[in-house]
Every structure is written in C-alpha cells, then in structure tokens.
Amino acid sequence: MKTKDRIIEASCELFNEHGERAVTTNHIAAHLGISPGNLYYHFRNKEQIIRALFAQYEAYLEEAYGPSDDQTAFGVMKRYLDGMFEGMWRFRFLYASLPEILARDPELHKRYLQAHHRVLETATNNLRMLKAQGMMVIDDAYLDEFAEGIKMVVTFWISHLYTQALDKPITEQGVSQGVLQILAMFHGYIAEPARADFERLVAHYRALAHG
C-alpha cells in the first residue's frame, strides 16, 4: 500500500477509536512509524487528511445508495438499511464530530450538503417505490418529511450514543440500534402484505443490536 493510502487508512482508524479532535498528525505518523516530515509530504495538515477521508465517504454514499439489482420492496429496503449501518460504522468519527468538522472547512460543508441532498433524493425515491409496490401506506404529502426524519436519525445517532455514555466506545451493536430506530419509524406505515418481510428485517437488526 502506498504511504498516502496508509496515512488515510490509519487516520480513519485512529479518528474512529479516539475521536478526530484528540488525534494529531504526530499521532498518525507515530502510529505508522514514519516521520512527521514524511506525512507532511503527502498532507500539509490534518484538514487535508479529513478531506481525503470525506472523498471516500462521498464515494461510499454513491455506491451504497445507488441503483440496486434487487428491485423488490424487501431487497431495496434491506440494501438501504445495510448501507446506513455500514456507513455509520465505517465513518463514525465523522458523524460524531460533524458540526465541528464542517464549521472548520466551508468547502467541506458545501460538499456535505451536496452529498446529502443526493442521499435525501434517493431516500424519497425509495419511499415512493416502496409505496408503489404496496409495501407502505403513506400519504405523498409526508414522504419528504419522512425521508428527512430518516436522514436525521442517521446523521445524529452516533452523537446520541456519546451523550448516553461519554466514557464508552461506540460499538457496532450501538450503531445497529440506530437502524432499529428507523425501522420503528417505518412500523406504522408497513402494509399488511409486506408485514412478514418487514418483521424479518426487524429480527435481523435486533440480533445485530443485541450481539
């Protein structure tokens, strides 16, 4: 692996483990066993590393929320939820410190708004498809707000976990509980013919949440 890629990978690991604010470029260099000068050859500062990680995040969103081969209601919903779960876990440092990171970098904030506008469009389109396939019963007037509610849970779930236990690390089980919160939002809108598939999804994520 190239040194630049190793720096990006190690930074994500350290940010996720210790929090972005607590990790310096010197910590990253020491973790990799390279000199600070070697790191600065590739990245002038930590903000450039964060931008590189954000580029990975953008690419992940495009892939995770792109078209699915399985266009059944169950397949679309599972892929969407799996994408949420993996993204929250893989980039948990970003979700944990999102307002602070974006406030420091206006260009990154602009990119974030663009990326999440696309995510919101995808969420709304998926909801329309689930309704059209008879999986959901919901008034069209509430689809945009429902999609925004899903995005809010995903965006702030990691921060919520930290407020509940400041001295405990974020776990995959804790992240999957956020998906259960989203499924709880869906519960009242699921049509009877789709109830069995929906309950299988709930059981799957409940098992993840409880280890």
Accessible surface in RSA format (square Angstrom, percent):
REM  Atomic radii and reference values for relative SASA: ProtOr
REM  Chains: A
REM  Algorithm: Lee & Richards
REM  Probe-radius: 1.40
REM  Slices: 20
REM RES _ NUM      All-atoms   Total-Side   Main-Chain    Non-polar    All polar
REM                ABS   REL    ABS   REL    ABS   REL    ABS   REL    ABS   REL
RES MET A   1   149.42  77.4  68.80  45.5  80.62 192.0  82.60  70.2  66.83  88.5
RES LYS A   2   160.88  78.5 151.57  93.0   9.32  22.2 101.23  91.1  59.65  63.5
RES THR A   3    38.68  27.5  33.24  33.7   5.44  13.0   3.51   4.7  35.17  53.2
RES LYS A   4    98.26  47.9  98.05  60.2   0.22   0.5  41.94  37.8  56.32  60.0
RES ASP A   5    67.27  47.1  64.20  63.9   3.08   7.3  14.37  33.8  52.91  52.8
RES ARG A   6    80.52  33.8  78.59  40.1   1.92   4.6  22.19  30.3  58.33  35.4
RES ILE A   7     0.00   0.0   0.00   0.0   0.00   0.0   0.00   0.0   0.00   0.0
RES ILE A   8    15.76   9.0  15.76  11.7   0.00   0.0  15.76  11.4   0.00   0.0
RES GLU A   9   103.76  59.6  96.27  72.8   7.49  17.8  38.76  75.0  65.00  53.1
RES ALA A  10     5.24   4.8   3.29   5.1   1.94   4.4   4.92   6.9   0.32   0.8
RES SER A  11     0.00   0.0   0.00   0.0   0.00   0.0   0.00   0.0   0.00   0.0
RES CYS A  12    19.19  14.5  19.19  21.4   0.00   0.0   7.05  17.9  12.14  13.1
RES GLU A  13    89.98  51.7  80.96  61.3   9.02  21.5  36.33  70.3  53.65  43.8
RES LEU A  14    13.87   7.7  13.87   9.9   0.00   0.0  13.87   9.7   0.00   0.0
RES PHE A  15     0.65   0.3   0.00   0.0   0.65   1.7   0.00   0.0   0.65   1.9
RES ASN A  16    18.88  13.0   9.43   9.1   9.45  22.8   1.18   2.8  17.70  17.1
RES GLU A  17   113.50  65.2  83.80  63.4  29.69  70.7  35.20  68.1  78.30  63.9
RES HIS A  18   102.22  55.9  76.93  53.5  25.29  64.7  51.08  52.6  51.14  59.5
RES GLY A  19    23.98  29.6   0.00   N/A  23.98  29.6  22.78  62.5   1.20   2.7
RES GLU A  20     1.10   0.6   0.71   0.5   0.39   0.9   0.00   0.0   1.10   0.9
RES ARG A  21   178.44  74.9 160.02  81.6  18.42  43.9  66.46  90.8 111.97  67.9
RES ALA A  22    61.83  56.8  39.64  61.2  22.18  50.5  50.31  70.8  11.52  30.5
RES VAL A  23     3.73   2.5   3.71   3.4   0.02   0.0   3.71   3.2   0.02   0.1
RES THR A  24    62.61  44.5  60.01  60.8   2.60   6.2  60.22  80.9   2.39   3.6
RES THR A  25    18.04  12.8  16.21  16.4   1.83   4.4   5.89   7.9  12.16  18.4
RES ASN A  26    86.33  59.5  82.31  79.5   4.01   9.7  21.61  52.0  64.72  62.6
RES HIS A  27    96.28  52.6  90.50  62.9   5.78  14.8  60.84  62.7  35.44  41.2
RES ILE A  28     0.00   0.0   0.00   0.0   0.00   0.0   0.00   0.0   0.00   0.0
RES ALA A  29     1.51   1.4   1.51   2.3   0.00   0.0   1.51   2.1   0.00   0.0
RES ALA A  30    78.35  72.0  50.53  78.0  27.81  63.3  59.68  84.1  18.66  49.4
RES HIS A  31    90.96  49.7  56.69  39.4  34.27  87.7  40.39  41.6  50.58  58.8
RES LEU A  32    28.70  16.0  13.27   9.5  15.43  38.8  16.69  11.7  12.02  32.3
RES GLY A  33    69.20  85.3   0.00   N/A  69.20  85.3  36.18  99.3  33.03  74.0
RES ILE A  34    29.98  17.1  14.20  10.6  15.78  38.0  22.19  16.0   7.79  21.1
RES SER A  35    63.87  54.0  52.50  70.1  11.38  26.2  45.48  96.8  18.39  25.8
RES PRO A  36    60.89  44.4  60.14  54.8   0.75   2.7  60.89  50.3   0.00   0.0
RES GLY A  37    46.96  57.9   0.00   N/A  46.96  57.9  34.76  95.4  12.20  27.3
RES ASN A  38    59.58  41.1  51.23  49.5   8.35  20.1  14.46  34.8  45.11  43.6
RES LEU A  39     0.18   0.1   0.18   0.1   0.00   0.0   0.18   0.1   0.00   0.0
RES TYR A  40    95.11  44.4  84.41  48.0  10.70  27.8  62.75  47.2  32.36  39.9
RES TYR A  41   180.37  84.2 147.95  84.2  32.43  84.4 108.72  81.7  71.65  88.3
RES HIS A  42    51.38  28.1  31.83  22.1  19.56  50.0  24.17  24.9  27.22  31.7
RES PHE A  43     8.20   4.1   7.76   4.8   0.44   1.1   8.20   5.0   0.00   0.0
RES ARG A  44   177.52  74.5 159.32  81.2  18.20  43.3  66.60  91.0 110.92  67.2
RES ASN A  45    64.62  44.6  62.78  60.7   1.84   4.4  26.91  64.8  37.71  36.4
RES LYS A  46    36.14  17.6  33.67  20.7   2.47   5.9  23.36  21.0  12.77  13.6
RES GLU A  47    52.27  30.0  52.00  39.3   0.27   0.6  41.84  80.9  10.43   8.5
RES GLN A  48    49.11  27.5  45.73  33.4   3.38   8.1  20.12  42.8  28.99  22.0
RES ILE A  49     0.00   0.0   0.00   0.0   0.00   0.0   0.00   0.0   0.00   0.0
RES ILE A  50     1.28   0.7   0.96   0.7   0.32   0.8   0.96   0.7   0.32   0.9
RES ARG A  51    90.67  38.1  89.38  45.6   1.29   3.1  22.71  31.0  67.96  41.2
RES ALA A  52    22.59  20.8  11.19  17.3  11.40  25.9  19.64  27.7   2.95   7.8
RES LEU A  53     1.50   0.8   1.16   0.8   0.33   0.8   1.28   0.9   0.21   0.6
RES PHE A  54     2.63   1.3   0.85   0.5   1.78   4.6   1.79   1.1   0.84   2.4
RES ALA A  55    47.06  43.3  41.00  63.3   6.07  13.8  41.83  58.9   5.23  13.9
RES GLN A  56    71.69  40.1  65.81  48.1   5.88  14.0  24.14  51.4  47.55  36.1
RES TYR A  57     0.84   0.4   0.84   0.5   0.00   0.0   0.25   0.2   0.60   0.7
RES GLU A  58    33.34  19.1  32.57  24.6   0.78   1.8  12.11  23.4  21.24  17.3
RES ALA A  59    62.37  57.3  51.13  78.9  11.25  25.6  57.68  81.2   4.70  12.4
RES TYR A  60    16.57   7.7  12.36   7.0   4.21  11.0  15.38  11.6   1.20   1.5
RES LEU A  61    12.21   6.8  10.04   7.2   2.17   5.5  10.29   7.2   1.92   5.2
RES GLU A  62    97.02  55.7  83.63  63.3  13.39  31.9  44.11  85.3  52.90  43.2
RES GLU A  63   130.50  74.9 120.39  91.1  10.12  24.1  48.42  93.6  82.09  67.0
RES ALA A  64    12.73  11.7   3.51   5.4   9.22  21.0  11.80  16.6   0.92   2.4
RES TYR A  65    22.54  10.5  12.66   7.2   9.88  25.7   7.78   5.8  14.76  18.2
RES GLY A  66    21.41  26.4   0.00   N/A  21.41  26.4  14.26  39.1   7.15  16.0
RES PRO A  67   135.60  98.8 108.97  99.3  26.63  96.8 119.96  99.0  15.64  97.2
RES SER A  68    19.06  16.1   9.04  12.1  10.02  23.1   6.93  14.8  12.14  17.0
RES ASP A  69   157.98 110.7 121.49 120.9  36.49  86.3  42.77 100.7 115.21 114.9
RES ASP A  70    68.46  48.0  61.35  61.1   7.11  16.8  33.71  79.3  34.75  34.7
RES GLN A  71    84.33  47.2  78.17  57.1   6.16  14.7  56.11 119.4  28.22  21.4
RES THR A  72    80.27  57.1  74.79  75.8   5.48  13.1  76.46 102.7   3.81   5.8
RES ALA A  73    16.65  15.3  14.04  21.7   2.62   6.0  14.05  19.8   2.60   6.9
RES PHE A  74    49.53  24.8  47.52  29.4   2.01   5.2  47.55  28.8   1.98   5.7
RES GLY A  75     8.32  10.3   0.00   N/A   8.32  10.3   5.57  15.3   2.75   6.1
RES VAL A  76     7.08   4.7   5.57   5.0   1.52   3.7   5.93   5.2   1.15   3.1
RES MET A  77     4.19   2.2   2.89   1.9   1.30   3.1   4.16   3.5   0.03   0.0
RES LYS A  78    67.69  33.0  67.69  41.5   0.00   0.0  42.63  38.4  25.06  26.7
RES ARG A  79    78.77  33.1  72.62  37.0   6.15  14.6  34.83  47.6  43.94  26.6
RES TYR A  80    20.13   9.4  17.98  10.2   2.15   5.6  15.67  11.8   4.46   5.5
RES LEU A  81     0.59   0.3   0.59   0.4   0.00   0.0   0.59   0.4   0.00   0.0
RES ASP A  82    48.13  33.7  45.95  45.7   2.19   5.2  26.15  61.6  21.98  21.9
RES GLY A  83     6.26   7.7   0.00   N/A   6.26   7.7   5.60  15.4   0.65   1.5
RES MET A  84     3.05   1.6   1.76   1.2   1.30   3.1   2.67   2.3   0.38   0.5
RES PHE A  85    34.14  17.1  34.14  21.1   0.00   0.0  34.14  20.7   0.00   0.0
RES GLU A  86    87.30  50.1  85.74  64.9   1.56   3.7  24.93  48.2  62.38  50.9
RES GLY A  87     2.74   3.4   0.00   N/A   2.74   3.4   2.74   7.5   0.00   0.0
RES MET A  88     0.10   0.1   0.00   0.0   0.10   0.2   0.00   0.0   0.10   0.1
RES TRP A  89    63.31  25.4  63.31  30.6   0.00   0.0  44.47  23.7  18.84  30.6
RES ARG A  90    99.68  41.9  93.77  47.8   5.91  14.1  33.64  46.0  66.03  40.0
RES PHE A  91     1.42   0.7   1.42   0.9   0.00   0.0   1.42   0.9   0.00   0.0
RES ARG A  92    40.71  17.1  40.26  20.5   0.44   1.1   2.92   4.0  37.78  22.9
RES PHE A  93     6.22   3.1   2.41   1.5   3.80   9.9   6.13   3.7   0.09   0.2
RES LEU A  94     4.09   2.3   4.09   2.9   0.00   0.0   4.09   2.9   0.00   0.0
RES TYR A  95     7.54   3.5   6.68   3.8   0.87   2.3   1.37   1.0   6.17   7.6
RES ALA A  96    29.85  27.4   9.53  14.7  20.32  46.2   9.53  13.4  20.32  53.8
RES SER A  97    20.23  17.1  14.94  19.9   5.29  12.2   5.55  11.8  14.69  20.6
RES LEU A  98     7.95   4.4   7.95   5.7   0.00   0.0   7.95   5.6   0.00   0.0
RES PRO A  99    87.91  64.1  76.13  69.4  11.78  42.8  84.20  69.5   3.71  23.0
RES GLU A 100    57.19  32.8  48.90  37.0   8.29  19.7  37.14  71.8  20.04  16.4
RES ILE A 101     0.09   0.1   0.09   0.1   0.00   0.0   0.09   0.1   0.00   0.0
RES LEU A 102    16.18   9.0  13.61   9.7   2.57   6.5  13.85   9.7   2.33   6.3
RES ALA A 103    85.37  78.5  47.34  73.0  38.03  86.5  60.06  84.6  25.31  67.0
RES ARG A 104    94.73  39.8  61.06  31.1  33.67  80.2  62.00  84.7  32.73  19.8
RES ASP A 105     8.73   6.1   7.30   7.3   1.43   3.4   5.02  11.8   3.72   3.7
RES PRO A 106   106.13  77.3  96.54  88.0   9.59  34.9 100.80  83.2   5.33  33.1
RES GLU A 107    77.39  44.4  72.51  54.9   4.88  11.6  27.30  52.8  50.10  40.9
RES LEU A 108     0.37   0.2   0.37   0.3   0.00   0.0   0.37   0.3   0.00   0.0
RES HIS A 109    76.33  41.7  76.33  53.1   0.00   0.0  36.45  37.6  39.88  46.4
RES LYS A 110   119.45  58.3 116.43  71.4   3.03   7.2  63.11  56.8  56.34  60.0
RES ARG A 111    47.01  19.7  46.21  23.6   0.79   1.9  21.04  28.8  25.97  15.7
RES TYR A 112    17.97   8.4  17.97  10.2   0.00   0.0  14.41  10.8   3.57   4.4
RES LEU A 113    98.00  54.6  92.32  66.0   5.68  14.3  93.09  65.4   4.90  13.2
RES GLN A 114    87.06  48.7  81.44  59.5   5.62  13.4  31.37  66.8  55.69  42.2
RES ALA A 115     2.17   2.0   0.89   1.4   1.28   2.9   1.15   1.6   1.02   2.7
RES HIS A 116     8.35   4.6   7.85   5.5   0.50   1.3   8.22   8.5   0.13   0.2
RES HIS A 117   106.91  58.4 102.07  70.9   4.84  12.4  74.26  76.5  32.65  38.0
RES ARG A 118   101.28  42.5 100.26  51.1   1.02   2.4  55.82  76.3  45.46  27.5
RES VAL A 119    14.94   9.8  13.92  12.6   1.02   2.4  14.84  12.9   0.09   0.3
RES LEU A 120    42.73  23.8  42.29  30.3   0.43   1.1  42.73  30.0   0.00   0.0
RES GLU A 121    91.96  52.8  87.52  66.2   4.44  10.6  31.45  60.8  60.51  49.4
RES THR A 122    33.94  24.1  31.81  32.2   2.13   5.1  12.79  17.2  21.15  32.0
RES ALA A 123     2.92   2.7   1.81   2.8   1.12   2.5   2.36   3.3   0.56   1.5
RES THR A 124    14.81  10.5  14.81  15.0   0.00   0.0  10.62  14.3   4.20   6.3
RES ASN A 125    91.42  63.0  86.69  83.8   4.72  11.4  24.81  59.7  66.61  64.4
RES ASN A 126    24.94  17.2  24.94  24.1   0.00   0.0   5.20  12.5  19.75  19.1
RES LEU A 127     3.33   1.9   3.33   2.4   0.00   0.0   3.33   2.3   0.00   0.0
RES ARG A 128   108.16  45.4 103.18  52.6   4.98  11.9  44.60  61.0  63.56  38.5
RES MET A 129    51.50  26.7  46.26  30.6   5.24  12.5  32.64  27.8  18.86  25.0
RES LEU A 130     4.18   2.3   4.18   3.0   0.00   0.0   4.18   2.9   0.00   0.0
RES LYS A 131    68.08  33.2  58.85  36.1   9.22  22.0  42.96  38.7  25.12  26.8
RES ALA A 132    90.45  83.2  47.36  73.1  43.09  98.0  59.63  84.0  30.83  81.7
RES GLN A 133    85.09  47.6  48.39  35.4  36.71  87.4  34.28  73.0  50.81  38.5
RES GLY A 134    35.61  43.9   0.00   N/A  35.61  43.9  31.41  86.2   4.21   9.4
RES MET A 135     2.83   1.5   1.98   1.3   0.85   2.0   2.13   1.8   0.70   0.9
RES MET A 136     3.99   2.1   0.05   0.0   3.95   9.4   0.05   0.0   3.95   5.2
RES VAL A 137   107.13  70.5  97.93  88.7   9.20  22.2 100.08  87.0   7.05  19.1
RES ILE A 138     9.56   5.4   0.99   0.7   8.57  20.7   7.25   5.2   2.31   6.3
RES ASP A 139    87.89  61.6  73.14  72.8  14.75  34.9  24.12  56.8  63.77  63.6
RES ASP A 140    80.40  56.3  69.67  69.3  10.74  25.4  24.41  57.5  55.99  55.8
RES ALA A 141    76.56  70.4  46.49  71.7  30.07  68.4  59.95  84.4  16.61  44.0
RES TYR A 142   137.29  64.1 137.29  78.1   0.00   0.0  88.79  66.7  48.50  59.8
RES LEU A 143     0.45   0.2   0.45   0.3   0.00   0.0   0.45   0.3   0.00   0.0
RES ASP A 144    84.76  59.4  80.99  80.6   3.77   8.9  27.64  65.0  57.12  57.0
RES GLU A 145   111.18  63.8 101.01  76.4  10.16  24.2  60.46 116.9  50.72  41.4
RES PHE A 146    18.41   9.2  12.23   7.6   6.18  16.1  17.83  10.8   0.58   1.7
RES ALA A 147     0.10   0.1   0.00   0.0   0.10   0.2   0.00   0.0   0.10   0.3
RES GLU A 148    62.14  35.7  62.14  47.0   0.00   0.0  32.73  63.3  29.41  24.0
RES GLY A 149    17.97  22.2   0.00   N/A  17.97  22.2  16.81  46.1   1.15   2.6
RES ILE A 150     2.35   1.3   2.35   1.7   0.00   0.0   2.35   1.7   0.00   0.0
RES LYS A 151    38.76  18.9  35.16  21.6   3.60   8.6  11.89  10.7  26.87  28.6
RES MET A 152   105.13  54.4 102.48  67.8   2.65   6.3  82.14  69.8  22.99  30.5
RES VAL A 153    34.06  22.4  27.59  25.0   6.47  15.6  34.06  29.6   0.00   0.0
RES VAL A 154    12.50   8.2  12.50  11.3   0.00   0.0  12.50  10.9   0.00   0.0
RES THR A 155     5.76   4.1   5.54   5.6   0.22   0.5   5.13   6.9   0.63   0.9
RES PHE A 156   101.33  50.7  99.33  61.5   2.00   5.2  99.89  60.6   1.44   4.1
RES TRP A 157    28.83  11.6  27.09  13.1   1.74   4.1  28.65  15.3   0.18   0.3
RES ILE A 158     0.15   0.1   0.15   0.1   0.00   0.0   0.15   0.1   0.00   0.0
RES SER A 159    31.90  27.0  29.55  39.4   2.36   5.4  25.85  55.1   6.05   8.5
RES HIS A 160    76.18  41.6  71.20  49.5   4.98  12.7  43.81  45.2  32.37  37.7
RES LEU A 161    27.90  15.5  23.24  16.6   4.66  11.7  23.28  16.4   4.62  12.4
RES TYR A 162    64.80  30.3  64.58  36.7   0.22   0.6  46.40  34.9  18.40  22.7
RES THR A 163    91.80  65.3  66.56  67.5  25.24  60.1  64.82  87.1  26.98  40.8
RES GLN A 164   122.42  68.5  88.64  64.8  33.78  80.4  29.22  62.2  93.20  70.7
RES ALA A 165    28.02  25.8  21.19  32.7   6.84  15.6  27.09  38.1   0.94   2.5
RES LEU A 166   147.73  82.3 120.55  86.2  27.19  68.3 120.65  84.7  27.08  72.9
RES ASP A 167   130.13  91.2  92.50  92.1  37.63  89.0  50.63 119.2  79.50  79.3
RES LYS A 168   131.48  64.1 126.43  77.6   5.05  12.0  71.67  64.5  59.80  63.7
RES PRO A 169   106.98  78.0  89.18  81.3  17.80  64.7  97.62  80.6   9.36  58.1
RES ILE A 170    18.42  10.5   5.80   4.3  12.62  30.4   7.25   5.2  11.17  30.3
RES THR A 171    60.74  43.2  57.37  58.2   3.37   8.0  49.36  66.3  11.38  17.2
RES GLU A 172    80.76  46.4  78.42  59.3   2.33   5.6  13.16  25.5  67.59  55.2
RES GLN A 173    74.05  41.4  73.59  53.8   0.45   1.1  20.53  43.7  53.52  40.6
RES GLY A 174     8.51  10.5   0.00   N/A   8.51  10.5   8.19  22.5   0.32   0.7
RES VAL A 175     0.00   0.0   0.00   0.0   0.00   0.0   0.00   0.0   0.00   0.0
RES SER A 176     0.09   0.1   0.09   0.1   0.00   0.0   0.09   0.2   0.00   0.0
RES GLN A 177    65.63  36.7  65.62  48.0   0.01   0.0  13.58  28.9  52.05  39.5
RES GLY A 178     0.00   0.0   0.00   N/A   0.00   0.0   0.00   0.0   0.00   0.0
RES VAL A 179     0.00   0.0   0.00   0.0   0.00   0.0   0.00   0.0   0.00   0.0
RES LEU A 180    25.04  13.9  20.90  15.0   4.14  10.4  20.90  14.7   4.14  11.1
RES GLN A 181    85.01  47.5  82.95  60.6   2.06   4.9   7.00  14.9  78.01  59.2
RES ILE A 182     0.00   0.0   0.00   0.0   0.00   0.0   0.00   0.0   0.00   0.0
RES LEU A 183     3.23   1.8   2.52   1.8   0.71   1.8   2.87   2.0   0.36   1.0
RES ALA A 184    68.26  62.8  45.60  70.4  22.66  51.5  52.70  74.2  15.56  41.2
RES MET A 185    61.22  31.7  46.38  30.7  14.85  35.3  51.23  43.6   9.99  13.2
RES PHE A 186     5.00   2.5   5.00   3.1   0.00   0.0   5.00   3.0   0.00   0.0
RES HIS A 187    94.42  51.6  94.28  65.5   0.14   0.4  61.92  63.8  32.50  37.8
RES GLY A 188    69.41  85.6   0.00   N/A  69.41  85.6  33.90  93.0  35.51  79.5
RES TYR A 189    80.31  37.5  78.88  44.9   1.43   3.7  38.11  28.6  42.21  52.0
RES ILE A 190    10.52   6.0   0.00   0.0  10.51  25.3   0.00   0.0  10.51  28.5
RES ALA A 191    12.34  11.3   8.44  13.0   3.90   8.9  12.34  17.4   0.00   0.0
RES GLU A 192   134.14  77.0 120.84  91.4  13.29  31.7  63.37 122.6  70.77  57.8
RES PRO A 193   124.68  90.9  82.69  75.4  42.00 152.7  95.80  79.1  28.88 179.5
RES ALA A 194    12.27  11.3   9.56  14.8   2.71   6.2  12.27  17.3   0.00   0.0
RES ARG A 195    56.42  23.7  56.42  28.8   0.00   0.0  31.34  42.8  25.08  15.2
RES ALA A 196    71.46  65.7  60.73  93.7  10.73  24.4  67.87  95.6   3.59   9.5
RES ASP A 197    46.15  32.3  45.37  45.2   0.78   1.8   2.75   6.5  43.40  43.3
RES PHE A 198     0.54   0.3   0.54   0.3   0.00   0.0   0.54   0.3   0.00   0.0
RES GLU A 199    73.28  42.1  69.30  52.4   3.98   9.5  38.67  74.8  34.61  28.3
RES ARG A 200   131.32  55.1 121.87  62.1   9.45  22.5  67.80  92.7  63.52  38.5
RES LEU A 201     1.47   0.8   0.84   0.6   0.63   1.6   1.47   1.0   0.00   0.0
RES VAL A 202    17.92  11.8  17.92  16.2   0.00   0.0  17.92  15.6   0.00   0.0
RES ALA A 203    60.68  55.8  50.62  78.1  10.05  22.9  55.77  78.5   4.90  13.0
RES HIS A 204    73.02  39.9  64.09  44.5   8.93  22.8  47.63  49.1  25.39  29.5
RES TYR A 205     0.45   0.2   0.45   0.3   0.00   0.0   0.45   0.3   0.00   0.0
RES ARG A 206   121.14  50.9 120.72  61.5   0.42   1.0  42.45  58.0  78.69  47.7
RES ALA A 207    65.80  60.5  50.71  78.3  15.09  34.3  60.53  85.2   5.27  14.0
RES LEU A 208    68.45  38.1  62.30  44.6   6.14  15.4  64.92  45.6   3.53   9.5
RES ALA A 209     3.97   3.7   0.00   0.0   3.97   9.0   0.00   0.0   3.97  10.5
RES HIS A 210   134.12  73.3  99.00  68.8  35.12  89.9  76.65  79.0  57.48  66.9
RES GLY A 211    82.65 101.9   0.00   N/A  82.65 101.9  35.85  98.4  46.80 104.8
END  Absolute sums over single chains surface
CHAIN  1 A    10918.2       9075.9       1842.3       6241.8       4676.3
END  Absolute sums over all chains
TOTAL         10918.2       9075.9       1842.3       6241.8       4676.3
